[in-house]
Amino acid sequence: MPSLIWLVLLSCSTLVISTKNVSDSNASQGKSIFILAGQSNMAGRGGIKSGRWNGYVPPECQSSPKILRLNAKNKWEKARPPLHRDIDYLKTCGIGPGMAFANSILKKNLSIGEIGLVPCAIGGTQISEWRHGGPLYKQLLSRAHAALQGGGVIRAILWYQGESDTRSQEDAKLYKKRLAKFFTNIRSDLKLPELPVVQVCGIAAAEGPFIDDVRKAQLGIDLPNVKCIDAKGMKIGDDGLHLSTEGEVHVGQMMADTFAQFMA
């Protein structure tokens, strides 16, 4: 009997270790969870014209049984665009970077199991609206915890935001401090102090004149395991503000390339 108890305890301790260590072989066979947060270009505006999505899903964004999405009811389902349709529901959602990211990750054969995408982005939001304790922050945290209920590992936060903070010089001036605090708080509350963050810097288009200030702030974030990709020059849609479908796909693929650097 003592030997049986010992085996049970050993198996339980092994399970705990495997969920905490992202490089553990057992964890690599579970669900790899990615949090998608920010504003409209993360939520996806590719393919939208006159307030309607054209329904076109490019090959890079096709569904796969290995790619799941946490819906608004915190239930896992097979992912398909638009990923944020029931999260950023007050706006029309189209193609975002999430599916292109996930498909690109699968092609890289990183041996991290099935992919679980957790959409949290809300269009038109400023970094101040993602403050600790605020509604968007609480929703992100709640959805991250819900995503873990069935097992898995949170691999990274994919962050694409900043356009709305280009309208005010004061907001642009405070952007770096606010963003760094957001990343630090999320890591602390998730108890993942080294959680990788892939953020989009070099906003492709902006709502105001202080785009260079926000870009400089994004590039100046001095935190470990935070990597930037540059969206400057990406193809813009008909509205002159949001990325086109082509641009969204390209950003998703660049995010995948950048995340793969963490796994090297």
Legacy VTK file of the C-alpha trace (Angstrom):
# vtk DataFile Version 3.0
C-alpha trace
ASCII
DATASET POLYDATA
POINTS 264 float
0.000 0.000 0.000
2.757 2.558 0.803
4.290 1.932 -2.612
0.908 2.544 -4.260
0.505 5.866 -2.428
4.011 6.854 -3.478
3.209 6.166 -7.147
0.056 8.297 -6.954
1.941 11.196 -5.376
4.703 10.911 -7.935
2.268 11.001 -10.850
0.503 14.074 -9.416
3.759 15.952 -8.912
4.782 15.142 -12.476
1.504 16.606 -13.757
2.049 19.852 -11.854
5.566 20.205 -13.182
4.478 19.579 -16.765
1.922 22.423 -16.698
4.459 24.904 -15.368
7.418 24.141 -17.577
6.709 25.190 -21.172
9.560 23.077 -22.491
8.465 19.892 -20.754
7.721 17.044 -23.145
4.336 16.284 -21.587
3.266 19.946 -21.795
4.271 20.056 -25.461
1.562 17.506 -26.234
-1.177 19.603 -24.610
-2.832 22.830 -25.731
-0.593 25.812 -26.456
-2.557 28.931 -25.577
-2.033 32.351 -27.151
-3.783 35.491 -25.920
-4.752 37.914 -28.698
-5.162 41.427 -27.321
-5.135 45.068 -28.384
-7.492 46.977 -30.641
-9.039 46.790 -34.099
-6.135 45.500 -36.187
-5.782 42.563 -33.801
-9.545 42.018 -33.761
-9.369 42.015 -37.565
-10.645 44.478 -40.136
-9.260 42.765 -43.225
-11.824 42.436 -46.009
-14.265 44.968 -44.568
-15.846 47.513 -46.876
-18.775 49.809 -46.120
-19.237 48.133 -42.748
-19.488 44.592 -44.118
-16.980 41.739 -44.310
-16.634 40.269 -47.793
-16.361 36.735 -46.407
-13.093 35.925 -48.162
-10.807 33.616 -46.152
-7.292 33.411 -47.625
-5.469 30.057 -47.669
-3.240 31.175 -44.793
-6.317 31.605 -42.574
-8.153 28.355 -43.263
-9.493 26.318 -40.348
-7.679 23.306 -38.948
-8.691 20.695 -36.366
-5.470 21.623 -34.558
-6.491 25.273 -34.111
-9.122 26.109 -31.482
-10.768 29.332 -30.378
-12.111 30.259 -26.954
-15.508 31.768 -27.719
-17.353 34.433 -25.711
-18.897 31.726 -23.509
-15.384 30.516 -22.617
-15.842 27.271 -24.525
-13.308 25.842 -26.947
-14.420 25.396 -30.538
-12.795 24.935 -33.928
-11.338 28.288 -34.926
-12.512 30.073 -38.046
-12.467 33.739 -39.087
-13.491 36.205 -37.865
-11.897 35.164 -34.566
-13.241 38.173 -32.643
-16.804 38.090 -33.970
-18.377 37.602 -30.521
-15.747 39.530 -28.552
-15.443 42.808 -30.463
-19.132 42.446 -31.275
-19.983 46.155 -31.482
-17.832 46.430 -34.605
-17.692 44.436 -37.828
-14.831 41.953 -37.679
-13.010 40.408 -40.594
-9.593 38.862 -41.115
-7.052 39.486 -38.371
-3.541 38.114 -37.783
-4.599 35.247 -35.501
-5.366 32.472 -37.982
-2.345 33.252 -40.164
-0.234 33.157 -37.013
-1.624 29.792 -35.914
-1.297 28.134 -39.320
2.243 29.414 -39.667
3.116 28.008 -36.229
1.759 24.598 -37.257
3.931 24.596 -40.353
7.023 25.229 -38.242
6.591 21.879 -36.441
7.509 23.306 -33.039
5.969 20.277 -31.273
3.735 22.353 -29.020
0.497 20.430 -29.550
-2.786 21.940 -30.657
-3.135 25.716 -30.647
-5.709 27.535 -28.549
-6.408 31.144 -29.519
-7.993 33.436 -26.913
-9.424 36.557 -28.617
-9.540 39.592 -26.301
-9.000 42.611 -28.569
-11.505 45.468 -28.680
-11.473 48.049 -31.465
-10.838 51.714 -30.732
-9.335 51.171 -27.286
-6.471 53.156 -25.791
-3.756 51.690 -23.600
-5.282 53.452 -20.574
-8.404 51.306 -21.036
-6.243 48.204 -20.477
-5.178 49.432 -17.032
-4.917 47.053 -14.115
-8.361 46.391 -12.651
-10.236 47.905 -15.580
-12.975 46.017 -17.479
-10.765 45.022 -20.436
-7.957 43.911 -18.148
-10.326 41.843 -16.029
-11.886 40.252 -19.102
-8.477 39.281 -20.483
-7.424 37.799 -17.165
-10.709 35.938 -16.762
-10.514 34.473 -20.258
-6.881 33.460 -19.761
-7.816 31.551 -16.606
-10.808 29.976 -18.365
-8.544 28.832 -21.194
-6.378 26.944 -18.716
-9.255 24.998 -17.153
-8.973 22.125 -19.604
-5.190 21.997 -19.310
-2.498 23.566 -21.414
0.177 26.235 -21.303
-0.069 29.953 -22.029
2.743 30.419 -24.526
2.560 34.133 -25.309
0.558 37.333 -25.542
0.146 38.696 -29.056
-0.370 42.448 -28.728
-1.398 44.916 -31.455
-2.502 48.331 -30.198
-1.528 51.985 -30.210
-3.393 53.668 -33.042
-5.875 55.352 -30.700
-3.078 56.770 -28.542
-1.709 58.819 -31.446
-4.506 61.399 -31.146
-3.278 63.067 -27.971
0.239 64.270 -27.209
-0.318 63.487 -23.534
-1.394 59.904 -24.276
1.559 59.434 -26.622
3.905 60.766 -23.943
2.563 58.347 -21.336
2.312 55.376 -23.694
5.619 53.704 -22.869
5.000 53.794 -19.118
1.439 52.541 -19.458
2.342 49.727 -21.854
5.245 48.485 -19.746
2.994 48.486 -16.685
0.331 46.522 -18.562
2.794 43.820 -19.593
4.242 43.633 -16.074
0.832 43.437 -14.404
-0.483 40.725 -16.721
2.597 38.599 -16.194
2.307 39.042 -12.441
-1.396 38.193 -12.281
-0.918 35.137 -14.494
2.084 34.141 -12.341
4.166 33.929 -15.511
6.925 36.528 -14.963
8.766 35.604 -18.166
5.739 35.140 -20.421
6.756 35.998 -24.013
5.102 39.040 -25.564
5.036 39.609 -29.306
3.927 43.154 -29.984
3.379 45.016 -33.223
5.463 48.182 -33.368
5.565 50.678 -36.167
1.828 51.177 -36.539
0.848 50.969 -40.208
-1.623 53.868 -39.955
-2.800 56.088 -37.134
-5.786 58.082 -35.973
-3.730 61.122 -34.957
-0.506 63.052 -35.532
1.632 61.502 -32.797
2.352 58.201 -34.515
6.125 58.605 -34.294
5.927 59.194 -30.542
3.922 56.020 -29.983
6.212 54.053 -32.291
9.258 55.254 -30.341
7.555 54.276 -27.075
6.783 50.785 -28.379
10.336 50.229 -29.559
11.657 51.546 -26.252
10.001 48.916 -24.047
12.872 47.448 -22.042
11.415 44.271 -20.595
12.706 40.705 -20.962
10.990 38.431 -23.495
9.255 41.266 -25.316
9.850 41.252 -29.065
8.572 43.641 -31.722
7.544 43.221 -35.315
7.262 46.206 -37.619
3.940 46.789 -39.370
5.074 50.020 -40.969
4.532 49.762 -44.703
1.951 46.991 -44.491
-0.887 47.213 -47.023
-3.813 49.304 -45.746
-7.474 48.688 -46.524
-9.963 50.986 -48.223
-10.636 52.949 -45.023
-7.039 54.187 -44.924
-6.620 53.129 -41.302
-6.871 49.353 -40.894
-4.766 46.645 -42.457
-6.041 44.894 -45.546
-6.471 41.127 -45.574
-3.023 40.841 -47.135
-1.536 43.048 -44.441
-3.201 41.100 -41.623
-1.882 37.811 -43.009
1.631 39.207 -43.285
1.551 40.477 -39.697
0.328 37.094 -38.442
3.145 35.314 -40.217
5.719 37.748 -38.832
4.333 37.176 -35.344
4.792 33.435 -35.832
8.376 33.928 -36.982
9.064 36.071 -33.931
7.445 33.625 -31.504
9.525 30.811 -32.964
12.615 32.688 -31.782
11.460 32.128 -28.193
11.324 28.370 -28.875
14.743 28.144 -30.507
LINES 1 265
264 0 1 2 3 4 5 6 7 8 9 10 11 12 13 14 15 16 17 18 19 20 21 22 23 24 25 26 27 28 29 30 31 32 33 34 35 36 37 38 39 40 41 42 43 44 45 46 47 48 49 50 51 52 53 54 55 56 57 58 59 60 61 62 63 64 65 66 67 68 69 70 71 72 73 74 75 76 77 78 79 80 81 82 83 84 85 86 87 88 89 90 91 92 93 94 95 96 97 98 99 100 101 102 103 104 105 106 107 108 109 110 111 112 113 114 115 116 117 118 119 120 121 122 123 124 125 126 127 128 129 130 131 132 133 134 135 136 137 138 139 140 141 142 143 144 145 146 147 148 149 150 151 152 153 154 155 156 157 158 159 160 161 162 163 164 165 166 167 168 169 170 171 172 173 174 175 176 177 178 179 180 181 182 183 184 185 186 187 188 189 190 191 192 193 194 195 196 197 198 199 200 201 202 203 204 205 206 207 208 209 210 211 212 213 214 215 216 217 218 219 220 221 222 223 224 225 226 227 228 229 230 231 232 233 234 235 236 237 238 239 240 241 242 243 244 245 246 247 248 249 250 251 252 253 254 255 256 257 258 259 260 261 262 263
